[in-house]
Amino acid sequence: SSPAFRVLRMLRVLRPLRLLTKLEGMKMAVALLLEALPRTVDVFVVYILFLTVYTLLGVQLFAGTFASCTDPSQLTHEACEAVGASWENPSFGSFDSAGSSALLLFEMASLEKWW
């Protein structure tokens, strides 16, 4: 199995793309997808802008506020550490950093893993 054969084998994946040139319906579908691409990019850019604004807003307003003690009887950080429990963020995420905030907002917008 020489590298040249591996390259040829990988190129076999492109065989179905020949159908795009032979079937008129597929040509039209691809042309319509390419025509809609600029508008789709515009929508994506607006979504990213909104996500960025609300990510920063979430970090500013809610950073550090979702954490709680693993021992439900302890309500403060100091009391939690005094009994040997840990002060943790909930499993669904937090607004402590921009990355976790953006991920949490994306999950909420897509309704994935959001209870």
Buried (B, 14 or more C-beta within 10 A) or exposed (E): EEEEEEEEEEEEEEEEEEEEEEEEEEEEEBEEEEEEEEEEEEEEEEEEEEBEEBBEEBBEEBBEEBBBBEBEEBEEEEBBEEEEBEBEBEEEBBBBEBEBBBBBBBBBEEEEEEE
